[in-house]
Amino acid sequence: MNSRENDARHWPLMAEEAVAVAQQMKDPHTKGIMLDVAAGFDRRAEQAARHAKVIAQTLPSRKQKWGSINRWARPARRKLWWRQTMGEQ
């Protein structure tokens, strides 16, 4: 599943576009189908918003997750850590 499928901002735009297309249609049957598509996009937007809320509550923030690792990513600190670990000064 790509990130757009879970992006709550994407689906309302799709729904608006589907409604705009439906308003231009003259055939009532086709217009009804397009409005059903728009309603589906609205439901998907709600699902994506709920999904984002659950993810935000369950996953640690990026800073919590990577904060301690990033400081060791710098070469000078990594080299210093290696020297201290190996007993060199």
Secondary structure, 3 states (H helix, E strand, C coil): CCHHHHCCCHHHHHHHHHHHHHHHCCCHHHHHHHHHHHHHHHHHHHHHHHHHHHHHHHCCCHHHHHHHHHHHHCHHHHHHHHHHHHCCC
